[in-house]
């Protein structure tokens, strides 16, 4: 990574690798019963037809899964190239371009926010602002589902699929994220950590899933 603004670096990275990324990570929930169960429980908590934003949606596969669970969901992503892939793969769904740090969403208008491995490029000192945005757009009692890799040190990805780009993927401690969510006005209802799934060629760190609710 260079000293480039994190948003610019993230956008440039995903604009460059979007097609290869979508092909490589096609059907990301296949063979992952725990993730599907967590998303199913989340959909039940939020309620049928409830308005939900999948923030940092990438190719839109999780957005489509949530729609299949009966939620009124749309996806938002920083990368227009990723959104092109998402719109092509899921033409019936709505996808918008935007930054999670400055959401084009009205205060208190959502019943749910999903951040599925999308906070991993946000610097630690900007996480309070990110969680404040999640809190702002949720109605009182609204639910947040946050997924991320566990760990202390970032994963540096350089020249993926031969493209001349690089990016750091931040890993976090679940208790650290839970404390930041509490500071932002969330109550953490569930914390789940899954061991490495070697069969799927996963990075050698556990995966964490936090379910939180906006207090109010």
C-alpha positions as CSV (number, residue, x, y, z in Angstrom):
1,X,0.0,0.0,0.0
2,X,1.1,3.6,-0.6
3,X,-0.1,6.8,1.0
4,X,-3.1,6.9,-1.4
5,X,-6.4,7.8,0.2
6,X,-8.0,4.5,1.4
7,X,-11.2,5.1,-0.5
8,X,-9.4,5.9,-3.7
9,X,-7.1,2.8,-3.3
10,X,-10.1,0.5,-2.6
11,X,-12.1,1.8,-5.5
12,X,-9.1,1.5,-7.9
13,X,-8.4,-2.0,-6.7
14,X,-11.9,-3.4,-7.1
15,X,-12.5,-1.5,-10.4
16,X,-9.5,-3.3,-11.7
17,X,-10.2,-6.8,-10.5
18,X,-14.0,-6.9,-10.5
19,X,-14.5,-9.5,-13.3
20,X,-11.8,-11.9,-12.0
21,X,-13.0,-11.4,-8.4
22,X,-16.6,-12.2,-9.2
23,X,-15.5,-15.3,-11.2
24,X,-13.2,-16.5,-8.4
25,X,-15.6,-16.0,-5.6
26,X,-18.7,-17.1,-7.4
27,X,-21.4,-18.6,-5.2
28,X,-19.7,-17.5,-1.9
29,X,-22.3,-19.2,0.3
30,X,-22.1,-22.6,-1.3
31,X,-20.8,-25.2,1.2
32,X,-21.0,-22.7,4.1
33,X,-24.0,-23.8,6.2
34,X,-23.1,-21.6,9.2
35,X,-23.0,-18.4,7.1
36,X,-26.4,-19.3,5.5
37,X,-27.8,-20.0,8.9
38,X,-26.6,-16.7,10.3
39,X,-28.1,-14.8,7.3
40,X,-31.3,-16.7,7.7
41,X,-31.5,-15.8,11.4
42,X,-30.8,-12.2,10.6
43,X,-33.6,-12.1,8.0
44,X,-36.0,-13.6,10.5
45,X,-35.0,-10.9,13.1
46,X,-35.4,-8.1,10.6
47,X,-38.7,-9.4,9.3
48,X,-40.2,-10.1,5.9
49,X,-40.2,-7.2,3.5
50,X,-38.1,-5.1,5.8
51,X,-35.8,-2.5,4.1
52,X,-32.2,-3.6,4.3
53,X,-28.9,-2.3,2.8
54,X,-26.1,-4.6,1.8
55,X,-23.2,-2.2,2.2
56,X,-20.0,-3.0,0.2
57,X,-22.1,-5.5,-1.8
58,X,-19.4,-6.4,-4.4
59,X,-20.8,-8.7,-7.1
60,X,-24.2,-8.8,-5.2
61,X,-24.4,-12.5,-4.4
62,X,-25.1,-11.9,-0.7
63,X,-27.6,-9.2,-1.7
64,X,-29.4,-11.7,-3.9
65,X,-29.4,-14.3,-1.1
66,X,-31.0,-11.8,1.3
67,X,-33.6,-11.0,-1.3
68,X,-34.3,-14.7,-1.6
69,X,-35.0,-14.7,2.2
70,X,-37.8,-12.2,1.7
71,X,-36.0,-8.9,2.5
72,X,-36.5,-5.7,0.6
73,X,-32.7,-5.3,0.0
74,X,-30.5,-3.2,-2.2
75,X,-26.8,-3.2,-2.6
76,X,-24.3,-0.3,-2.4
77,X,-20.6,-0.4,-3.4
78,X,-17.8,2.0,-3.9
79,X,-16.7,0.3,-7.2
80,X,-18.7,0.9,-10.4
81,X,-17.0,-2.1,-12.0
82,X,-18.3,-4.3,-9.2
83,X,-21.8,-2.8,-9.6
84,X,-21.6,-3.6,-13.3
85,X,-21.1,-7.2,-12.4
86,X,-23.8,-7.2,-9.8
87,X,-26.4,-5.6,-12.1
88,X,-25.6,-8.1,-14.8
89,X,-25.8,-11.1,-12.5
90,X,-28.9,-9.9,-10.6
91,X,-30.9,-7.6,-12.9
92,X,-34.0,-7.6,-10.7
93,X,-32.2,-6.0,-7.8
94,X,-31.2,-2.4,-7.1
95,X,-27.6,-1.5,-6.8
96,X,-26.2,2.0,-6.1
97,X,-22.7,3.5,-6.0
98,X,-21.5,5.2,-2.8
99,X,-19.2,5.3,0.1
100,X,-20.1,3.6,3.4
101,X,-18.6,6.6,5.2
102,X,-21.1,9.0,3.6
103,X,-24.2,6.9,2.9
104,X,-26.9,8.4,0.5
105,X,-29.6,7.1,2.9
106,X,-32.0,8.9,5.1
107,X,-31.7,8.9,8.9
108,X,-33.5,5.9,10.5
109,X,-34.9,4.6,7.2
110,X,-33.6,1.0,7.4
111,X,-34.5,-2.0,9.4
112,X,-31.2,-3.7,8.7
113,X,-27.7,-3.1,7.5
114,X,-25.3,-5.9,6.4
115,X,-21.6,-5.4,6.1
116,X,-20.4,-8.7,4.8
117,X,-16.6,-8.4,4.7
118,X,-16.8,-4.8,3.7
119,X,-15.3,-3.0,6.7
120,X,-12.0,-4.7,6.0
121,X,-10.5,-1.8,4.1
122,X,-11.6,0.9,6.6
123,X,-8.6,2.1,8.7
124,X,-9.0,1.5,12.4
125,X,-9.3,5.2,13.3
126,X,-12.2,5.5,10.8
127,X,-14.2,2.6,12.2
128,X,-16.1,4.8,14.7
129,X,-17.2,7.1,11.8
130,X,-18.3,4.0,9.8
131,X,-20.3,2.5,12.7
132,X,-21.8,5.9,13.3
133,X,-23.1,5.9,9.7
134,X,-24.6,2.5,10.2
135,X,-26.2,3.7,13.4
136,X,-27.6,6.8,11.7
137,X,-29.4,5.0,8.9
138,X,-30.9,2.4,11.1
139,X,-34.3,2.8,12.8
140,X,-34.4,2.2,16.5
141,X,-34.2,-1.5,17.1
142,X,-32.7,-2.1,13.7
143,X,-30.2,-4.9,13.2
144,X,-26.6,-4.9,11.9
145,X,-24.8,-8.0,10.7
146,X,-21.0,-7.6,10.4
147,X,-18.6,-10.2,9.0
148,X,-14.8,-10.0,9.0
149,X,-11.6,-12.0,9.3
150,X,-10.1,-12.4,12.8
151,X,-6.5,-11.4,13.5
152,X,-4.1,-8.7,14.4
153,X,-2.1,-8.2,11.2
154,X,-3.5,-7.2,7.8
155,X,-3.3,-9.4,4.7
156,X,-1.5,-7.6,1.9
157,X,-2.7,-8.6,-1.5
158,X,-0.4,-7.7,-4.4
159,X,-1.0,-8.1,-8.1
160,X,-4.1,-10.4,-7.8
161,X,-4.7,-12.3,-11.1
162,X,-1.7,-10.4,-12.5
163,X,-3.3,-7.0,-12.2
164,X,-1.0,-4.1,-11.2
165,X,-2.8,-3.2,-8.0
166,X,-2.4,-3.9,-4.3
167,X,-4.5,-3.5,-1.2
168,X,-4.4,-4.3,2.5
169,X,-7.2,-6.5,4.0
170,X,-7.6,-5.6,7.7
171,X,-8.2,-8.3,10.2
172,X,-9.8,-7.5,13.5
173,X,-10.4,-9.0,17.0
174,X,-14.1,-9.7,17.7
175,X,-14.0,-8.1,21.1
176,X,-12.4,-5.0,19.6
177,X,-15.2,-4.6,17.0
178,X,-17.8,-5.3,19.7
179,X,-16.4,-2.5,21.9
180,X,-16.5,-0.1,18.9
181,X,-20.1,-1.0,18.1
182,X,-21.0,-0.4,21.7
183,X,-19.4,3.0,21.6
184,X,-21.5,3.8,18.5
185,X,-24.8,2.9,20.3
186,X,-25.2,-0.7,19.4
187,X,-25.9,-3.7,21.6
188,X,-24.1,-6.8,20.4
189,X,-26.6,-9.7,20.5
190,X,-24.4,-12.5,19.1
191,X,-20.7,-13.1,18.4
192,X,-19.8,-16.1,16.3
193,X,-16.3,-17.2,15.3
194,X,-15.8,-20.0,12.8
195,X,-12.7,-22.0,12.4
196,X,-10.8,-22.0,9.1
197,X,-12.5,-23.9,6.3
198,X,-9.5,-25.6,4.7
199,X,-11.6,-27.5,2.2
200,X,-12.6,-24.2,0.5
201,X,-9.0,-22.9,0.4
202,X,-9.8,-20.2,2.9
203,X,-7.1,-17.8,4.3
204,X,-5.6,-19.3,7.5
205,X,-7.6,-17.2,10.0
206,X,-10.9,-17.7,11.7
207,X,-14.0,-15.8,10.5
208,X,-16.1,-13.6,12.8
209,X,-19.8,-12.6,12.6
210,X,-21.3,-10.0,14.9
211,X,-25.0,-9.4,15.2
212,X,-25.8,-6.0,16.8
213,X,-29.0,-4.0,17.4
214,X,-29.4,-0.2,17.5
215,X,-30.4,0.8,21.0
216,X,-33.5,2.9,21.2
